[in-house]
Amino acid sequence: MKIIMLGAPGAGKGTQAKMIADKYGIPHVSTGDIFRANIKNGTALGMEAKQYMDKGLLVPDELTVKILLDRVAQDDCKKGYVLDGFPRNIPQANVLEDALSKLGEEIDFAIDVEVPDENIVRRMSGRRACVSCGATYHLEYVPPKQEGICDTCGKELILRDDDKPETVKNRLQVYHEKTQPLIEFYGGKGVLKTVDGTRDMQEVFADIVDILGE
């Protein structure tokens, strides 16, 4: 079972990907994690990617797919995997499709966790992170016992730059321009499934299980 998670930043697709991985016993494959692992281990692909990242450049699609395919070729991916953070655009999706086709494989499900922009701005701007231990909270969903103070270490909680409304709106604009077209792309392939990401996390997951099967 090969699954792609789609959705805007902050829609909760990463959380759902982890829950899918746990339930179905397949790896949660995040491109960010793969890059970091390859660089840490000093692999040839990792060193090639690092040359771009050190210059602040995007890693080319072809190289990203090579690193991804190297990961999904490992034994733990034989039963399938859930991709989180890839593909990010139509060219990446085409490269991935071509590479899988050569292996006689294809994506089984592309799950779009749908959340309106205004919900995402509110959701992300409510996040708070500890400046010391890195613990995370949410003013509405997981508030600290004492306002502005970490439950774990007692240090100050902050609103990270990435979670500020203006930053979130910029990220959403990029998503709509570059990544949202994937919804139509996978819809045309007949593998797209949409779930309402505004609901409780467990309710969203129950909808996904209905789609994937027990």
PyMOL commands that place a pseudoatom at each C-alpha (Angstrom):
pseudoatom trace, name=CA, resn=MET, resi=1, chain=A, elem=C, hetatm=0, pos=[0.000, 0.000, 0.000]
pseudoatom trace, name=CA, resn=LYS, resi=2, chain=A, elem=C, hetatm=0, pos=[1.725, 3.138, -1.281]
pseudoatom trace, name=CA, resn=ILE, resi=3, chain=A, elem=C, hetatm=0, pos=[0.202, 6.353, 0.023]
pseudoatom trace, name=CA, resn=ILE, resi=4, chain=A, elem=C, hetatm=0, pos=[0.872, 10.058, -0.581]
pseudoatom trace, name=CA, resn=MET, resi=5, chain=A, elem=C, hetatm=0, pos=[-0.346, 12.631, 1.950]
pseudoatom trace, name=CA, resn=LEU, resi=6, chain=A, elem=C, hetatm=0, pos=[-1.542, 15.950, 0.508]
pseudoatom trace, name=CA, resn=GLY, resi=7, chain=A, elem=C, hetatm=0, pos=[-2.707, 19.101, 2.253]
pseudoatom trace, name=CA, resn=ALA, resi=8, chain=A, elem=C, hetatm=0, pos=[-1.628, 22.614, 3.150]
pseudoatom trace, name=CA, resn=PRO, resi=9, chain=A, elem=C, hetatm=0, pos=[1.085, 23.268, 5.766]
pseudoatom trace, name=CA, resn=GLY, resi=10, chain=A, elem=C, hetatm=0, pos=[-0.548, 22.927, 9.174]
pseudoatom trace, name=CA, resn=ALA, resi=11, chain=A, elem=C, hetatm=0, pos=[-3.409, 20.736, 7.886]
pseudoatom trace, name=CA, resn=GLY, resi=12, chain=A, elem=C, hetatm=0, pos=[-2.231, 17.843, 10.064]
pseudoatom trace, name=CA, resn=LYS, resi=13, chain=A, elem=C, hetatm=0, pos=[-1.087, 15.505, 7.301]
pseudoatom trace, name=CA, resn=GLY, resi=14, chain=A, elem=C, hetatm=0, pos=[2.163, 14.665, 9.117]
pseudoatom trace, name=CA, resn=THR, resi=15, chain=A, elem=C, hetatm=0, pos=[0.263, 13.574, 12.228]
pseudoatom trace, name=CA, resn=GLN, resi=16, chain=A, elem=C, hetatm=0, pos=[-2.081, 11.445, 10.135]
pseudoatom trace, name=CA, resn=ALA, resi=17, chain=A, elem=C, hetatm=0, pos=[0.877, 9.942, 8.225]
pseudoatom trace, name=CA, resn=LYS, resi=18, chain=A, elem=C, hetatm=0, pos=[2.434, 8.769, 11.510]
pseudoatom trace, name=CA, resn=MET, resi=19, chain=A, elem=C, hetatm=0, pos=[-0.880, 7.254, 12.644]
pseudoatom trace, name=CA, resn=ILE, resi=20, chain=A, elem=C, hetatm=0, pos=[-1.262, 5.439, 9.301]
pseudoatom trace, name=CA, resn=ALA, resi=21, chain=A, elem=C, hetatm=0, pos=[2.296, 4.119, 9.568]
pseudoatom trace, name=CA, resn=ASP, resi=22, chain=A, elem=C, hetatm=0, pos=[1.654, 2.803, 13.087]
pseudoatom trace, name=CA, resn=LYS, resi=23, chain=A, elem=C, hetatm=0, pos=[-1.647, 1.121, 12.227]
pseudoatom trace, name=CA, resn=TYR, resi=24, chain=A, elem=C, hetatm=0, pos=[-0.598, -0.536, 8.973]
pseudoatom trace, name=CA, resn=GLY, resi=25, chain=A, elem=C, hetatm=0, pos=[3.013, -1.333, 9.901]
pseudoatom trace, name=CA, resn=ILE, resi=26, chain=A, elem=C, hetatm=0, pos=[4.517, 0.653, 7.029]
pseudoatom trace, name=CA, resn=PRO, resi=27, chain=A, elem=C, hetatm=0, pos=[7.213, 3.354, 7.220]
pseudoatom trace, name=CA, resn=HIS, resi=28, chain=A, elem=C, hetatm=0, pos=[6.377, 7.059, 7.463]
pseudoatom trace, name=CA, resn=VAL, resi=29, chain=A, elem=C, hetatm=0, pos=[8.728, 8.495, 4.833]
pseudoatom trace, name=CA, resn=SER, resi=30, chain=A, elem=C, hetatm=0, pos=[9.392, 12.219, 5.248]
pseudoatom trace, name=CA, resn=THR, resi=31, chain=A, elem=C, hetatm=0, pos=[11.691, 13.851, 2.693]
pseudoatom trace, name=CA, resn=GLY, resi=32, chain=A, elem=C, hetatm=0, pos=[13.154, 16.124, 5.381]
pseudoatom trace, name=CA, resn=ASP, resi=33, chain=A, elem=C, hetatm=0, pos=[14.078, 13.088, 7.494]
pseudoatom trace, name=CA, resn=ILE, resi=34, chain=A, elem=C, hetatm=0, pos=[15.612, 11.320, 4.465]
pseudoatom trace, name=CA, resn=PHE, resi=35, chain=A, elem=C, hetatm=0, pos=[17.801, 14.308, 3.591]
pseudoatom trace, name=CA, resn=ARG, resi=36, chain=A, elem=C, hetatm=0, pos=[19.010, 14.628, 7.182]
pseudoatom trace, name=CA, resn=ALA, resi=37, chain=A, elem=C, hetatm=0, pos=[19.744, 10.881, 7.460]
pseudoatom trace, name=CA, resn=ASN, resi=38, chain=A, elem=C, hetatm=0, pos=[21.691, 10.784, 4.178]
pseudoatom trace, name=CA, resn=ILE, resi=39, chain=A, elem=C, hetatm=0, pos=[23.744, 13.840, 5.110]
pseudoatom trace, name=CA, resn=LYS, resi=40, chain=A, elem=C, hetatm=0, pos=[24.417, 12.499, 8.613]
pseudoatom trace, name=CA, resn=ASN, resi=41, chain=A, elem=C, hetatm=0, pos=[25.513, 9.128, 7.202]
pseudoatom trace, name=CA, resn=GLY, resi=42, chain=A, elem=C, hetatm=0, pos=[27.680, 10.773, 4.543]
pseudoatom trace, name=CA, resn=THR, resi=43, chain=A, elem=C, hetatm=0, pos=[26.092, 8.933, 1.604]
pseudoatom trace, name=CA, resn=ALA, resi=44, chain=A, elem=C, hetatm=0, pos=[26.959, 9.982, -1.953]
pseudoatom trace, name=CA, resn=LEU, resi=45, chain=A, elem=C, hetatm=0, pos=[23.373, 11.172, -2.529]
pseudoatom trace, name=CA, resn=GLY, resi=46, chain=A, elem=C, hetatm=0, pos=[23.393, 13.018, 0.792]
pseudoatom trace, name=CA, resn=MET, resi=47, chain=A, elem=C, hetatm=0, pos=[26.636, 14.833, -0.017]
pseudoatom trace, name=CA, resn=GLU, resi=48, chain=A, elem=C, hetatm=0, pos=[25.255, 15.803, -3.430]
pseudoatom trace, name=CA, resn=ALA, resi=49, chain=A, elem=C, hetatm=0, pos=[22.089, 17.206, -1.801]
pseudoatom trace, name=CA, resn=LYS, resi=50, chain=A, elem=C, hetatm=0, pos=[24.165, 19.035, 0.824]
pseudoatom trace, name=CA, resn=GLN, resi=51, chain=A, elem=C, hetatm=0, pos=[25.961, 21.032, -1.892]
pseudoatom trace, name=CA, resn=TYR, resi=52, chain=A, elem=C, hetatm=0, pos=[22.626, 22.596, -2.882]
pseudoatom trace, name=CA, resn=MET, resi=53, chain=A, elem=C, hetatm=0, pos=[21.317, 22.997, 0.665]
pseudoatom trace, name=CA, resn=ASP, resi=54, chain=A, elem=C, hetatm=0, pos=[24.521, 24.724, 1.854]
pseudoatom trace, name=CA, resn=LYS, resi=55, chain=A, elem=C, hetatm=0, pos=[23.986, 27.359, -0.851]
pseudoatom trace, name=CA, resn=GLY, resi=56, chain=A, elem=C, hetatm=0, pos=[20.344, 27.828, 0.150]
pseudoatom trace, name=CA, resn=LEU, resi=57, chain=A, elem=C, hetatm=0, pos=[19.173, 26.239, -3.099]
pseudoatom trace, name=CA, resn=LEU, resi=58, chain=A, elem=C, hetatm=0, pos=[16.348, 23.736, -3.559]
pseudoatom trace, name=CA, resn=VAL, resi=59, chain=A, elem=C, hetatm=0, pos=[17.517, 20.173, -4.147]
pseudoatom trace, name=CA, resn=PRO, resi=60, chain=A, elem=C, hetatm=0, pos=[16.697, 19.347, -7.823]
pseudoatom trace, name=CA, resn=ASP, resi=61, chain=A, elem=C, hetatm=0, pos=[13.687, 17.116, -8.399]
pseudoatom trace, name=CA, resn=GLU, resi=62, chain=A, elem=C, hetatm=0, pos=[15.722, 14.324, -10.011]
pseudoatom trace, name=CA, resn=LEU, resi=63, chain=A, elem=C, hetatm=0, pos=[18.076, 14.109, -7.011]
pseudoatom trace, name=CA, resn=THR, resi=64, chain=A, elem=C, hetatm=0, pos=[15.192, 14.288, -4.531]
pseudoatom trace, name=CA, resn=VAL, resi=65, chain=A, elem=C, hetatm=0, pos=[13.497, 11.366, -6.293]
pseudoatom trace, name=CA, resn=LYS, resi=66, chain=A, elem=C, hetatm=0, pos=[16.764, 9.384, -6.327]
pseudoatom trace, name=CA, resn=ILE, resi=67, chain=A, elem=C, hetatm=0, pos=[17.082, 9.803, -2.560]
pseudoatom trace, name=CA, resn=LEU, resi=68, chain=A, elem=C, hetatm=0, pos=[13.407, 8.942, -2.099]
pseudoatom trace, name=CA, resn=LEU, resi=69, chain=A, elem=C, hetatm=0, pos=[13.616, 5.806, -4.275]
pseudoatom trace, name=CA, resn=ASP, resi=70, chain=A, elem=C, hetatm=0, pos=[16.749, 4.715, -2.431]
pseudoatom trace, name=CA, resn=ARG, resi=71, chain=A, elem=C, hetatm=0, pos=[14.729, 4.921, 0.799]
pseudoatom trace, name=CA, resn=VAL, resi=72, chain=A, elem=C, hetatm=0, pos=[11.614, 3.105, -0.441]
pseudoatom trace, name=CA, resn=ALA, resi=73, chain=A, elem=C, hetatm=0, pos=[13.770, 0.330, -1.940]
pseudoatom trace, name=CA, resn=GLN, resi=74, chain=A, elem=C, hetatm=0, pos=[14.758, -0.731, 1.587]
pseudoatom trace, name=CA, resn=ASP, resi=75, chain=A, elem=C, hetatm=0, pos=[13.303, -3.913, 3.089]
pseudoatom trace, name=CA, resn=ASP, resi=76, chain=A, elem=C, hetatm=0, pos=[10.957, -2.154, 5.535]
pseudoatom trace, name=CA, resn=CYS, resi=77, chain=A, elem=C, hetatm=0, pos=[9.089, -0.612, 2.574]
pseudoatom trace, name=CA, resn=LYS, resi=78, chain=A, elem=C, hetatm=0, pos=[8.212, -3.923, 0.906]
pseudoatom trace, name=CA, resn=LYS, resi=79, chain=A, elem=C, hetatm=0, pos=[4.624, -3.790, 2.239]
pseudoatom trace, name=CA, resn=GLY, resi=80, chain=A, elem=C, hetatm=0, pos=[4.313, -0.121, 1.274]
pseudoatom trace, name=CA, resn=TYR, resi=81, chain=A, elem=C, hetatm=0, pos=[4.926, 3.321, 2.748]
pseudoatom trace, name=CA, resn=VAL, resi=82, chain=A, elem=C, hetatm=0, pos=[3.281, 6.673, 3.397]
pseudoatom trace, name=CA, resn=LEU, resi=83, chain=A, elem=C, hetatm=0, pos=[4.984, 9.693, 1.800]
pseudoatom trace, name=CA, resn=ASP, resi=84, chain=A, elem=C, hetatm=0, pos=[4.886, 12.985, 3.686]
pseudoatom trace, name=CA, resn=GLY, resi=85, chain=A, elem=C, hetatm=0, pos=[6.264, 16.125, 2.029]
pseudoatom trace, name=CA, resn=PHE, resi=86, chain=A, elem=C, hetatm=0, pos=[6.718, 14.657, -1.437]
pseudoatom trace, name=CA, resn=PRO, resi=87, chain=A, elem=C, hetatm=0, pos=[5.829, 15.294, -4.187]
pseudoatom trace, name=CA, resn=ARG, resi=88, chain=A, elem=C, hetatm=0, pos=[5.551, 19.072, -3.754]
pseudoatom trace, name=CA, resn=ASN, resi=89, chain=A, elem=C, hetatm=0, pos=[4.742, 19.939, -7.368]
pseudoatom trace, name=CA, resn=ILE, resi=90, chain=A, elem=C, hetatm=0, pos=[3.677, 18.450, -10.703]
pseudoatom trace, name=CA, resn=PRO, resi=91, chain=A, elem=C, hetatm=0, pos=[7.236, 17.937, -12.061]
pseudoatom trace, name=CA, resn=GLN, resi=92, chain=A, elem=C, hetatm=0, pos=[8.150, 15.939, -8.935]
pseudoatom trace, name=CA, resn=ALA, resi=93, chain=A, elem=C, hetatm=0, pos=[4.963, 13.901, -9.287]
pseudoatom trace, name=CA, resn=ASN, resi=94, chain=A, elem=C, hetatm=0, pos=[5.794, 13.099, -12.921]
pseudoatom trace, name=CA, resn=VAL, resi=95, chain=A, elem=C, hetatm=0, pos=[9.354, 12.042, -12.068]
pseudoatom trace, name=CA, resn=LEU, resi=96, chain=A, elem=C, hetatm=0, pos=[8.064, 9.850, -9.231]
pseudoatom trace, name=CA, resn=GLU, resi=97, chain=A, elem=C, hetatm=0, pos=[5.413, 8.269, -11.450]
pseudoatom trace, name=CA, resn=ASP, resi=98, chain=A, elem=C, hetatm=0, pos=[7.969, 7.480, -14.173]
pseudoatom trace, name=CA, resn=ALA, resi=99, chain=A, elem=C, hetatm=0, pos=[10.404, 5.970, -11.668]
pseudoatom trace, name=CA, resn=LEU, resi=100, chain=A, elem=C, hetatm=0, pos=[7.731, 3.790, -10.040]
pseudoatom trace, name=CA, resn=SER, resi=101, chain=A, elem=C, hetatm=0, pos=[6.399, 2.741, -13.452]
pseudoatom trace, name=CA, resn=LYS, resi=102, chain=A, elem=C, hetatm=0, pos=[9.845, 1.359, -14.366]
pseudoatom trace, name=CA, resn=LEU, resi=103, chain=A, elem=C, hetatm=0, pos=[9.609, -0.803, -11.238]
pseudoatom trace, name=CA, resn=GLY, resi=104, chain=A, elem=C, hetatm=0, pos=[6.100, -1.935, -12.174]
pseudoatom trace, name=CA, resn=GLU, resi=105, chain=A, elem=C, hetatm=0, pos=[4.661, -0.006, -9.214]
pseudoatom trace, name=CA, resn=GLU, resi=106, chain=A, elem=C, hetatm=0, pos=[2.223, 2.869, -8.699]
pseudoatom trace, name=CA, resn=ILE, resi=107, chain=A, elem=C, hetatm=0, pos=[0.687, 5.011, -5.966]
pseudoatom trace, name=CA, resn=ASP, resi=108, chain=A, elem=C, hetatm=0, pos=[-2.443, 3.403, -4.456]
pseudoatom trace, name=CA, resn=PHE, resi=109, chain=A, elem=C, hetatm=0, pos=[-3.898, 6.394, -2.575]
pseudoatom trace, name=CA, resn=ALA, resi=110, chain=A, elem=C, hetatm=0, pos=[-3.323, 10.158, -2.478]
pseudoatom trace, name=CA, resn=ILE, resi=111, chain=A, elem=C, hetatm=0, pos=[-5.102, 11.447, 0.629]
pseudoatom trace, name=CA, resn=ASP, resi=112, chain=A, elem=C, hetatm=0, pos=[-5.888, 15.168, 0.758]
pseudoatom trace, name=CA, resn=VAL, resi=113, chain=A, elem=C, hetatm=0, pos=[-6.399, 16.486, 4.310]
pseudoatom trace, name=CA, resn=GLU, resi=114, chain=A, elem=C, hetatm=0, pos=[-8.579, 19.477, 3.486]
pseudoatom trace, name=CA, resn=VAL, resi=115, chain=A, elem=C, hetatm=0, pos=[-8.568, 22.500, 5.827]
pseudoatom trace, name=CA, resn=PRO, resi=116, chain=A, elem=C, hetatm=0, pos=[-9.586, 26.101, 4.899]
pseudoatom trace, name=CA, resn=ASP, resi=117, chain=A, elem=C, hetatm=0, pos=[-6.823, 28.713, 5.029]
pseudoatom trace, name=CA, resn=GLU, resi=118, chain=A, elem=C, hetatm=0, pos=[-8.417, 30.680, 7.876]
pseudoatom trace, name=CA, resn=ASN, resi=119, chain=A, elem=C, hetatm=0, pos=[-8.492, 27.547, 10.056]
pseudoatom trace, name=CA, resn=ILE, resi=120, chain=A, elem=C, hetatm=0, pos=[-4.813, 26.903, 9.367]
pseudoatom trace, name=CA, resn=VAL, resi=121, chain=A, elem=C, hetatm=0, pos=[-3.784, 30.477, 10.228]
pseudoatom trace, name=CA, resn=ARG, resi=122, chain=A, elem=C, hetatm=0, pos=[-5.716, 30.231, 13.516]
pseudoatom trace, name=CA, resn=ARG, resi=123, chain=A, elem=C, hetatm=0, pos=[-4.371, 26.744, 14.241]
pseudoatom trace, name=CA, resn=MET, resi=124, chain=A, elem=C, hetatm=0, pos=[-0.718, 27.587, 13.604]
pseudoatom trace, name=CA, resn=SER, resi=125, chain=A, elem=C, hetatm=0, pos=[-0.738, 31.001, 15.272]
pseudoatom trace, name=CA, resn=GLY, resi=126, chain=A, elem=C, hetatm=0, pos=[-1.973, 29.270, 18.432]
pseudoatom trace, name=CA, resn=ARG, resi=127, chain=A, elem=C, hetatm=0, pos=[1.168, 27.128, 18.646]
pseudoatom trace, name=CA, resn=ARG, resi=128, chain=A, elem=C, hetatm=0, pos=[3.751, 27.854, 21.326]
pseudoatom trace, name=CA, resn=ALA, resi=129, chain=A, elem=C, hetatm=0, pos=[7.208, 26.314, 21.751]
pseudoatom trace, name=CA, resn=CYS, resi=130, chain=A, elem=C, hetatm=0, pos=[9.557, 26.203, 24.724]
pseudoatom trace, name=CA, resn=VAL, resi=131, chain=A, elem=C, hetatm=0, pos=[12.769, 28.181, 24.187]
pseudoatom trace, name=CA, resn=SER, resi=132, chain=A, elem=C, hetatm=0, pos=[14.670, 25.669, 26.335]
pseudoatom trace, name=CA, resn=CYS, resi=133, chain=A, elem=C, hetatm=0, pos=[13.467, 22.052, 25.965]
pseudoatom trace, name=CA, resn=GLY, resi=134, chain=A, elem=C, hetatm=0, pos=[11.523, 22.392, 22.680]
pseudoatom trace, name=CA, resn=ALA, resi=135, chain=A, elem=C, hetatm=0, pos=[8.190, 21.131, 24.088]
pseudoatom trace, name=CA, resn=THR, resi=136, chain=A, elem=C, hetatm=0, pos=[5.215, 22.327, 22.036]
pseudoatom trace, name=CA, resn=TYR, resi=137, chain=A, elem=C, hetatm=0, pos=[1.740, 23.487, 23.074]
pseudoatom trace, name=CA, resn=HIS, resi=138, chain=A, elem=C, hetatm=0, pos=[-1.365, 25.008, 21.555]
pseudoatom trace, name=CA, resn=LEU, resi=139, chain=A, elem=C, hetatm=0, pos=[-3.314, 27.782, 23.268]
pseudoatom trace, name=CA, resn=GLU, resi=140, chain=A, elem=C, hetatm=0, pos=[-6.629, 26.172, 22.286]
pseudoatom trace, name=CA, resn=TYR, resi=141, chain=A, elem=C, hetatm=0, pos=[-5.967, 22.433, 22.042]
pseudoatom trace, name=CA, resn=VAL, resi=142, chain=A, elem=C, hetatm=0, pos=[-3.020, 21.676, 24.352]
pseudoatom trace, name=CA, resn=PRO, resi=143, chain=A, elem=C, hetatm=0, pos=[-2.530, 24.745, 26.582]
pseudoatom trace, name=CA, resn=PRO, resi=144, chain=A, elem=C, hetatm=0, pos=[0.229, 24.914, 29.218]
pseudoatom trace, name=CA, resn=LYS, resi=145, chain=A, elem=C, hetatm=0, pos=[-0.889, 24.793, 32.847]
pseudoatom trace, name=CA, resn=GLN, resi=146, chain=A, elem=C, hetatm=0, pos=[0.482, 28.314, 33.354]
pseudoatom trace, name=CA, resn=GLU, resi=147, chain=A, elem=C, hetatm=0, pos=[0.165, 30.824, 30.517]
pseudoatom trace, name=CA, resn=GLY, resi=148, chain=A, elem=C, hetatm=0, pos=[3.467, 31.403, 28.720]
pseudoatom trace, name=CA, resn=ILE, resi=149, chain=A, elem=C, hetatm=0, pos=[5.382, 28.871, 30.842]
pseudoatom trace, name=CA, resn=CYS, resi=150, chain=A, elem=C, hetatm=0, pos=[6.521, 25.355, 29.861]
pseudoatom trace, name=CA, resn=ASP, resi=151, chain=A, elem=C, hetatm=0, pos=[5.004, 22.556, 31.973]
pseudoatom trace, name=CA, resn=THR, resi=152, chain=A, elem=C, hetatm=0, pos=[8.176, 20.480, 31.574]
pseudoatom trace, name=CA, resn=CYS, resi=153, chain=A, elem=C, hetatm=0, pos=[11.017, 22.860, 32.429]
pseudoatom trace, name=CA, resn=GLY, resi=154, chain=A, elem=C, hetatm=0, pos=[9.386, 26.113, 33.534]
pseudoatom trace, name=CA, resn=LYS, resi=155, chain=A, elem=C, hetatm=0, pos=[10.991, 28.228, 30.801]
pseudoatom trace, name=CA, resn=GLU, resi=156, chain=A, elem=C, hetatm=0, pos=[9.333, 30.773, 28.506]
pseudoatom trace, name=CA, resn=LEU, resi=157, chain=A, elem=C, hetatm=0, pos=[7.043, 29.750, 25.627]
pseudoatom trace, name=CA, resn=ILE, resi=158, chain=A, elem=C, hetatm=0, pos=[7.270, 31.643, 22.336]
pseudoatom trace, name=CA, resn=LEU, resi=159, chain=A, elem=C, hetatm=0, pos=[5.421, 31.960, 19.032]
pseudoatom trace, name=CA, resn=ARG, resi=160, chain=A, elem=C, hetatm=0, pos=[7.971, 30.781, 16.449]
pseudoatom trace, name=CA, resn=ASP, resi=161, chain=A, elem=C, hetatm=0, pos=[8.534, 32.887, 13.330]
pseudoatom trace, name=CA, resn=ASP, resi=162, chain=A, elem=C, hetatm=0, pos=[7.266, 29.992, 11.153]
pseudoatom trace, name=CA, resn=ASP, resi=163, chain=A, elem=C, hetatm=0, pos=[3.932, 30.082, 12.989]
pseudoatom trace, name=CA, resn=LYS, resi=164, chain=A, elem=C, hetatm=0, pos=[3.320, 33.855, 12.800]
pseudoatom trace, name=CA, resn=PRO, resi=165, chain=A, elem=C, hetatm=0, pos=[0.184, 34.698, 10.745]
pseudoatom trace, name=CA, resn=GLU, resi=166, chain=A, elem=C, hetatm=0, pos=[2.071, 36.616, 8.036]
pseudoatom trace, name=CA, resn=THR, resi=167, chain=A, elem=C, hetatm=0, pos=[4.539, 33.736, 7.572]
pseudoatom trace, name=CA, resn=VAL, resi=168, chain=A, elem=C, hetatm=0, pos=[1.749, 31.158, 7.482]
pseudoatom trace, name=CA, resn=LYS, resi=169, chain=A, elem=C, hetatm=0, pos=[-0.121, 33.189, 4.838]
pseudoatom trace, name=CA, resn=ASN, resi=170, chain=A, elem=C, hetatm=0, pos=[3.036, 33.303, 2.684]
pseudoatom trace, name=CA, resn=ARG, resi=171, chain=A, elem=C, hetatm=0, pos=[3.494, 29.531, 3.023]
pseudoatom trace, name=CA, resn=LEU, resi=172, chain=A, elem=C, hetatm=0, pos=[-0.156, 28.990, 2.071]
pseudoatom trace, name=CA, resn=GLN, resi=173, chain=A, elem=C, hetatm=0, pos=[0.285, 31.150, -1.035]
pseudoatom trace, name=CA, resn=VAL, resi=174, chain=A, elem=C, hetatm=0, pos=[3.237, 29.006, -2.142]
pseudoatom trace, name=CA, resn=TYR, resi=175, chain=A, elem=C, hetatm=0, pos=[1.187, 25.870, -1.418]
pseudoatom trace, name=CA, resn=HIS, resi=176, chain=A, elem=C, hetatm=0, pos=[-1.731, 27.052, -3.571]
pseudoatom trace, name=CA, resn=GLU, resi=177, chain=A, elem=C, hetatm=0, pos=[0.591, 27.949, -6.462]
pseudoatom trace, name=CA, resn=LYS, resi=178, chain=A, elem=C, hetatm=0, pos=[2.915, 24.926, -6.412]
pseudoatom trace, name=CA, resn=THR, resi=179, chain=A, elem=C, hetatm=0, pos=[1.368, 22.020, -4.507]
pseudoatom trace, name=CA, resn=GLN, resi=180, chain=A, elem=C, hetatm=0, pos=[-2.414, 22.328, -4.774]
pseudoatom trace, name=CA, resn=PRO, resi=181, chain=A, elem=C, hetatm=0, pos=[-2.352, 21.364, -8.506]
pseudoatom trace, name=CA, resn=LEU, resi=182, chain=A, elem=C, hetatm=0, pos=[-1.371, 17.867, -7.301]
pseudoatom trace, name=CA, resn=ILE, resi=183, chain=A, elem=C, hetatm=0, pos=[-4.957, 17.411, -6.097]
pseudoatom trace, name=CA, resn=GLU, resi=184, chain=A, elem=C, hetatm=0, pos=[-6.205, 17.637, -9.681]
pseudoatom trace, name=CA, resn=PHE, resi=185, chain=A, elem=C, hetatm=0, pos=[-3.236, 15.537, -10.895]
pseudoatom trace, name=CA, resn=TYR, resi=186, chain=A, elem=C, hetatm=0, pos=[-4.004, 12.595, -8.590]
pseudoatom trace, name=CA, resn=GLY, resi=187, chain=A, elem=C, hetatm=0, pos=[-7.739, 13.074, -9.088]
pseudoatom trace, name=CA, resn=GLY, resi=188, chain=A, elem=C, hetatm=0, pos=[-7.118, 12.406, -12.776]
pseudoatom trace, name=CA, resn=LYS, resi=189, chain=A, elem=C, hetatm=0, pos=[-5.286, 9.206, -11.841]
pseudoatom trace, name=CA, resn=GLY, resi=190, chain=A, elem=C, hetatm=0, pos=[-8.312, 7.981, -9.891]
pseudoatom trace, name=CA, resn=VAL, resi=191, chain=A, elem=C, hetatm=0, pos=[-6.395, 7.605, -6.607]
pseudoatom trace, name=CA, resn=LEU, resi=192, chain=A, elem=C, hetatm=0, pos=[-7.363, 10.855, -4.824]
pseudoatom trace, name=CA, resn=LYS, resi=193, chain=A, elem=C, hetatm=0, pos=[-9.373, 10.660, -1.595]
pseudoatom trace, name=CA, resn=THR, resi=194, chain=A, elem=C, hetatm=0, pos=[-10.358, 13.749, 0.435]
pseudoatom trace, name=CA, resn=VAL, resi=195, chain=A, elem=C, hetatm=0, pos=[-10.991, 13.953, 4.181]
pseudoatom trace, name=CA, resn=ASP, resi=196, chain=A, elem=C, hetatm=0, pos=[-12.247, 16.872, 6.285]
pseudoatom trace, name=CA, resn=GLY, resi=197, chain=A, elem=C, hetatm=0, pos=[-9.188, 17.966, 8.283]
pseudoatom trace, name=CA, resn=THR, resi=198, chain=A, elem=C, hetatm=0, pos=[-11.148, 20.445, 10.431]
pseudoatom trace, name=CA, resn=ARG, resi=199, chain=A, elem=C, hetatm=0, pos=[-12.547, 17.620, 12.563]
pseudoatom trace, name=CA, resn=ASP, resi=200, chain=A, elem=C, hetatm=0, pos=[-10.982, 16.005, 15.627]
pseudoatom trace, name=CA, resn=MET, resi=201, chain=A, elem=C, hetatm=0, pos=[-7.701, 14.204, 14.855]
pseudoatom trace, name=CA, resn=GLN, resi=202, chain=A, elem=C, hetatm=0, pos=[-9.150, 10.774, 15.699]
pseudoatom trace, name=CA, resn=GLU, resi=203, chain=A, elem=C, hetatm=0, pos=[-12.248, 11.411, 13.567]
pseudoatom trace, name=CA, resn=VAL, resi=204, chain=A, elem=C, hetatm=0, pos=[-10.025, 12.348, 10.604]
pseudoatom trace, name=CA, resn=PHE, resi=205, chain=A, elem=C, hetatm=0, pos=[-8.028, 9.164, 11.138]
pseudoatom trace, name=CA, resn=ALA, resi=206, chain=A, elem=C, hetatm=0, pos=[-11.226, 7.084, 11.281]
pseudoatom trace, name=CA, resn=ASP, resi=207, chain=A, elem=C, hetatm=0, pos=[-12.205, 8.536, 7.877]
pseudoatom trace, name=CA, resn=ILE, resi=208, chain=A, elem=C, hetatm=0, pos=[-8.782, 7.595, 6.481]
pseudoatom trace, name=CA, resn=VAL, resi=209, chain=A, elem=C, hetatm=0, pos=[-9.095, 4.022, 7.818]
pseudoatom trace, name=CA, resn=ASP, resi=210, chain=A, elem=C, hetatm=0, pos=[-12.490, 3.782, 6.101]
pseudoatom trace, name=CA, resn=ILE, resi=211, chain=A, elem=C, hetatm=0, pos=[-10.730, 4.654, 2.852]
pseudoatom trace, name=CA, resn=LEU, resi=212, chain=A, elem=C, hetatm=0, pos=[-7.728, 2.359, 3.286]
pseudoatom trace, name=CA, resn=GLY, resi=213, chain=A, elem=C, hetatm=0, pos=[-9.584, -0.563, 4.896]
pseudoatom trace, name=CA, resn=GLU, resi=214, chain=A, elem=C, hetatm=0, pos=[-8.882, -2.353, 8.179]
for i in range(1, 214): cmd.bond("trace and resi %d" % i, "trace and resi %d" % (i + 1))
show_as sticks, trace
zoom trace
